[in-house]
Amino acid sequence: MNPVHAFPRLLAAIVLIANFALPTWTLAQNSAKNVVTTPQVRAELMAHAPQGVEPGKPVWVGLQIAHQPEWHTYWKNSGDSGLPTRLEWKLPAGVTAGEIAWPAPIKIPIGNLANYGFENTVLLPVPLTIAPDFKPGLLANELDIELRAAWLVCKKECIPEEGTFTLKVPVKGSTAINGAAFERAFAAQPKALAAGSTVEIVDKAIKVSLSGLPATLQGKTLGFFPETPEVIETAAQWTQAWNGAVWTASVPLTSLRSQSPAVMPLVVTAGEQAFRAEAKVLGSWPAVAAPAAVPPPPVLDSAPRSTNAAGPSGVTLTLGLALLGALVGGLILNLMPCVFPVLAIKVLSFTQHADDRRGHRISGMAYTAGVVLSFVALGALMLALRAAGEQLGWGFQLQSPTVVALLAVLFTVIGLNLAGVFEFGAFLPSGVASLEARHPMVNSFLSGVLAAAIASPCTAPFMGASLGFAVGLPAVQALAVFAAIGFGMALPYLAASLVPAVARALPRPGAWMETFRRLMAFPMFATVAWLVWVLGQQSGIDGAGALLALLVGLSAVVWAFTLKGRSRAVVATLSVASFALLAWTIGPNVTKNVPMGAAVAATDRWQPWEPGRVDQIVAAGQPVFVDFTAAWCVTCQYNKKTTLSDAALLADLDAKKVVLLRADWTRRDPAITAALGELGRNGVPVYVIYKKGSTPVVLSEVLSVEEVRSVIARL
Amino acid sequence: MLRRLFLASPLLSTATVSAAVFATAFIAGHAHSAPTLGQKAPEFSATDTAGKPRALADFKGKYVVLEWVNPNCPFVKKHYNSANMQGTQKDALGKGNVVWLAVNSTEREHPDYMTPAQLNAWMKDKASAPTAMLMDEAGSIGKAYGARTTPHLYIVNPQGTLIYAGGIDSIPSGRADDIKTATNYVKQGLAEALAGKPLTAAATQPYGCSVKYKSSL
């Protein structure tokens, strides 16, 4: 061959081969360099440039993370812990990367904490802006992309991982190989809602109002994801409701909030759909920290406020004294209107088997066992919940309007039975009846459980200090105190069953028993009235009214089922239907959250208690009298109406310029529970007098005018 | 003859009553008990890794720094392998009226759980010398303080008020290189508090692995 001709042909061949080989070579390089695999994830840098890389054309890059099962990475707001995936781009001049277009996350709860993140496979797309001054590499005609990504991948433990990725995207021609993945990612983007959504700061929560959501979502439950971290309490329970076309939610704030944004971007999800709103923040963020230019003066003396031993007025309660107090408290429980009818009926049953002494003894002991074990169980439940972090105290069940309503229903049914409106024989299947007849011991045991359950909401004097002391004890000793309350309560019946003289002293069975039974209905109804009043304090007058209406409807249903034949079919159906309608329309009023503190008027002598208020006032030099009370606490109400309304006492308080604060524990309030804990108590009522330079004086539960006046005189 | 009363049928009545009273205890929902800055820090008492009982009340009159720790967490390792946390501890303890309490709220069943002896060995190995390391297996101290991550730092002033809650420093990452460019919030906070000045950063974002609590009921 002619060497002169060969050389150009050789050059052409080399150039041609290079042109084909180079891209192939770089492709081979790509498949190695744009993927990072770890034992937990496979991360791949992808590009999407369907119209080539030019100014004005859509160019996207993104990191796709495929997680191993149960592993997850985090969203823009990672929640209670974790870190969002971070992408750092190294791009040639003229090319800038935008922000990650985050897909909608999922909520990942871990125990009592929660995170926001992604599992399975997620693609985080980033838009690239190509400026006119972008010049691709000389030989390559490609866009060189380098990414340094850092992500935190967690399952039960967390592993921070990093990767460096490179990718070359041809400038000419279309890069649409990952088109499907990018389209999916774009579809998973939250759609922007028009302006008009707001977030209002109300007390310790935010009220969200989102408008512009599609009508098809109305009535559906949405997921809520705020983009701003450190504002809400991620794992707390929150409520949502539709107000016509506006979606509203009430989300608690975290008490250790470190952000105070003026605009809160939010994402809401409904199944596969997601929407994003930039909600304007209304109201002002509460101050996070008290300005501490000068350290606050020491308020009380050095006596540590601990949650154990120190009982009322500095007297250390020993276990023995606590047990004794619990026993007496239990005894007094029998006199409460909710328990007295049960006890009376139980004692009456003696008359039916007047000569069966052994039967009495067994039944007495079985009843005692039932009562004691039930109190121990309820105590154990409360201790377990406290260990799990719940701020609970005795009577915690009554802080929920639902529980109060259910108890009211129960007592109404029992009252109706006692009044003779219905008899149980008609309802009870014969199998159950014979079962009960064959095991009288089980019968008695269960009636003990019943009595304990009915009694638990009633607080008796002397029980408060014992219970507060009990909570600080090791579990076994604490449960012994609860058992002592149960034993005290069962004691009268146990004594009656063991002492034959009691059964003999009772009159012979006769018509008087019917009258007595109907008479017992009235204390039961009185308890219902009290529960309705408590509910009124919790859910407002509407709630109380709704509950009363429901009880009337329920009574009608119960009576309807006592009828026979055709009248039963007709009346029962009608009454059940009316009751259902009633429950559906006005039922929700019962559990409606009404702001507490409405009970304390501005002109009242009593001001509402707040955490830190006592310290402030005492530091200023005035003594403070705090009344820890609750609507469902009978002793509290009694004291309120008698001792705390005494004119001479009030005059004394005014003379010494004592500030009166009322801490209302009718609904759950962790701040009040904590304050009670510091005083060595965990139930109400608690009356405390604070003065600068002395330990707080805790007064007795059944307050007497003389006692309070003597303490005030010494101030 | 007393006809059958609701009360006299214990089986049915107990079933309904028990359902109403016992089960509905769960209805009211979670009560989160996180403290508030500027308010009294929650009291606690626990046994430390040396077997001694400790309580917050024991340290009244001193600044108390609380550090939630889990030696197996990569973020705790970031600050311990680089000696950053130990340095912050020495800095604080050197001031005279500051006490440093490390708290471990990892539950017993978790793979990350370490016994007091193992924790003592780890501290010796890392040359970490806090005043005490408290064992909080039940998680009650952690939950009382709303501790979410390891590390999570708190400062309580001599009067018992919580003045700082948040992260150890200002750059949330797993990279040790970031420590030198980040602001150490604990060092800064203590310096400001001891000078009587208000804290410029009293509430910051804590970052790290989640605290391994026992799952709630």
Boltz contact constraints between the chains, C-beta under 6 A:
constraints:
  - contact:
      token1: [A, 80]
      token2: [B, 148]
      max_distance: 6.0
  - contact:
      token1: [A, 81]
      token2: [B, 148]
      max_distance: 6.0
  - contact:
      token1: [A, 81]
      token2: [B, 149]
      max_distance: 6.0
  - contact:
      token1: [A, 81]
      token2: [B, 210]
      max_distance: 6.0
  - contact:
      token1: [A, 83]
      token2: [B, 172]
      max_distance: 6.0
  - contact:
      token1: [A, 110]
      token2: [B, 210]
      max_distance: 6.0
  - contact:
      token1: [A, 111]
      token2: [B, 213]
      max_distance: 6.0
  - contact:
      token1: [A, 111]
      token2: [B, 215]
      max_distance: 6.0
  - contact:
      token1: [A, 111]
      token2: [B, 216]
      max_distance: 6.0
  - contact:
      token1: [A, 112]
      token2: [B, 216]
      max_distance: 6.0
  - contact:
      token1: [A, 113]
      token2: [B, 148]
      max_distance: 6.0
  - contact:
      token1: [A, 113]
      token2: [B, 210]
      max_distance: 6.0
  - contact:
      token1: [A, 158]
      token2: [B, 209]
      max_distance: 6.0
  - contact:
      token1: [A, 160]
      token2: [B, 74]
      max_distance: 6.0
  - contact:
      token1: [A, 160]
      token2: [B, 174]
      max_distance: 6.0
  - contact:
      token1: [A, 230]
      token2: [B, 205]
      max_distance: 6.0
  - contact:
      token1: [A, 233]
      token2: [B, 32]
      max_distance: 6.0
  - contact:
      token1: [A, 236]
      token2: [B, 32]
      max_distance: 6.0
  - contact:
      token1: [A, 237]
      token2: [B, 29]
      max_distance: 6.0
  - contact:
      token1: [A, 237]
      token2: [B, 30]
      max_distance: 6.0
  - contact:
      token1: [A, 255]
      token2: [B, 34]
      max_distance: 6.0
  - contact:
      token1: [A, 255]
      token2: [B, 36]
      max_distance: 6.0
  - contact:
      token1: [A, 256]
      token2: [B, 146]
      max_distance: 6.0
  - contact:
      token1: [A, 256]
      token2: [B, 165]
      max_distance: 6.0
  - contact:
      token1: [A, 256]
      token2: [B, 203]
      max_distance: 6.0
  - contact:
      token1: [A, 258]
      token2: [B, 203]
      max_distance: 6.0
  - contact:
      token1: [A, 258]
      token2: [B, 204]
      max_distance: 6.0
  - contact:
      token1: [A, 258]
      token2: [B, 205]
      max_distance: 6.0
  - contact:
      token1: [A, 288]
      token2: [B, 37]
      max_distance: 6.0
  - contact:
      token1: [A, 288]
      token2: [B, 203]
      max_distance: 6.0
  - contact:
      token1: [A, 289]
      token2: [B, 37]
      max_distance: 6.0
  - contact:
      token1: [A, 289]
      token2: [B, 38]
      max_distance: 6.0
  - contact:
      token1: [A, 289]
      token2: [B, 202]
      max_distance: 6.0
  - contact:
      token1: [A, 290]
      token2: [B, 38]
      max_distance: 6.0
  - contact:
      token1: [A, 291]
      token2: [B, 198]
      max_distance: 6.0
  - contact:
      token1: [A, 292]
      token2: [B, 198]
      max_distance: 6.0
  - contact:
      token1: [A, 293]
      token2: [B, 198]
      max_distance: 6.0
  - contact:
      token1: [A, 296]
      token2: [B, 159]
      max_distance: 6.0
  - contact:
      token1: [A, 304]
      token2: [B, 57]
      max_distance: 6.0
  - contact:
      token1: [A, 306]
      token2: [B, 57]
      max_distance: 6.0
  - contact:
      token1: [A, 307]
      token2: [B, 43]
      max_distance: 6.0
  - contact:
      token1: [A, 345]
      token2: [B, 7]
      max_distance: 6.0
  - contact:
      token1: [A, 387]
      token2: [B, 138]
      max_distance: 6.0
  - contact:
      token1: [A, 388]
      token2: [B, 216]
      max_distance: 6.0
  - contact:
      token1: [A, 388]
      token2: [B, 217]
      max_distance: 6.0
  - contact:
      token1: [A, 389]
      token2: [B, 143]
      max_distance: 6.0
  - contact:
      token1: [A, 390]
      token2: [B, 31]
      max_distance: 6.0
  - contact:
      token1: [A, 391]
      token2: [B, 31]
      max_distance: 6.0
  - contact:
      token1: [A, 391]
      token2: [B, 33]
      max_distance: 6.0
  - contact:
      token1: [A, 397]
      token2: [B, 25]
      max_distance: 6.0
  - contact:
      token1: [A, 400]
      token2: [B, 27]
      max_distance: 6.0
  - contact:
      token1: [A, 400]
      token2: [B, 28]
      max_distance: 6.0
  - contact:
      token1: [A, 402]
      token2: [B, 27]
      max_distance: 6.0
  - contact:
      token1: [A, 403]
      token2: [B, 24]
      max_distance: 6.0
  - contact:
      token1: [A, 406]
      token2: [B, 20]
      max_distance: 6.0
  - contact:
      token1: [A, 410]
      token2: [B, 20]
      max_distance: 6.0
  - contact:
      token1: [A, 414]
      token2: [B, 6]
      max_distance: 6.0
  - contact:
      token1: [A, 417]
      token2: [B, 5]
      max_distance: 6.0
  - contact:
      token1: [A, 417]
      token2: [B, 6]
      max_distance: 6.0
  - contact:
      token1: [A, 423]
      token2: [B, 3]
      max_distance: 6.0
  - contact:
      token1: [A, 423]
      token2: [B, 4]
      max_distance: 6.0
  - contact:
      token1: [A, 424]
      token2: [B, 4]
      max_distance: 6.0
  - contact:
      token1: [A, 424]
      token2: [B, 6]
      max_distance: 6.0
  - contact:
      token1: [A, 424]
      token2: [B, 9]
      max_distance: 6.0
  - contact:
      token1: [A, 425]
      token2: [B, 4]
      max_distance: 6.0
  - contact:
      token1: [A, 428]
      token2: [B, 9]
      max_distance: 6.0
  - contact:
      token1: [A, 432]
      token2: [B, 11]
      max_distance: 6.0
  - contact:
      token1: [A, 436]
      token2: [B, 11]
      max_distance: 6.0
  - contact:
      token1: [A, 443]
      token2: [B, 10]
      max_distance: 6.0
  - contact:
      token1: [A, 446]
      token2: [B, 10]
      max_distance: 6.0
  - contact:
      token1: [A, 446]
      token2: [B, 14]
      max_distance: 6.0
  - contact:
      token1: [A, 447]
      token2: [B, 10]
      max_distance: 6.0
  - contact:
      token1: [A, 449]
      token2: [B, 14]
      max_distance: 6.0
  - contact:
      token1: [A, 450]
      token2: [B, 10]
      max_distance: 6.0
  - contact:
      token1: [A, 450]
      token2: [B, 13]
      max_distance: 6.0
  - contact:
      token1: [A, 450]
      token2: [B, 14]
      max_distance: 6.0
  - contact:
      token1: [A, 450]
      token2: [B, 17]
      max_distance: 6.0
  - contact:
      token1: [A, 453]
      token2: [B, 17]
      max_distance: 6.0
  - contact:
      token1: [A, 453]
      token2: [B, 18]
      max_distance: 6.0
  - contact:
      token1: [A, 453]
      token2: [B, 21]
      max_distance: 6.0
  - contact:
      token1: [A, 513]
      token2: [B, 2]
      max_distance: 6.0
  - contact:
      token1: [A, 611]
      token2: [B, 39]
      max_distance: 6.0
  - contact:
      token1: [A, 612]
      token2: [B, 39]
      max_distance: 6.0
  - contact:
      token1: [A, 668]
      token2: [B, 28]
      max_distance: 6.0
  - contact:
      token1: [A, 668]
      token2: [B, 31]
      max_distance: 6.0
  - contact:
      token1: [A, 670]
      token2: [B, 31]
      max_distance: 6.0
  - contact:
      token1: [A, 670]
      token2: [B, 33]
      max_distance: 6.0
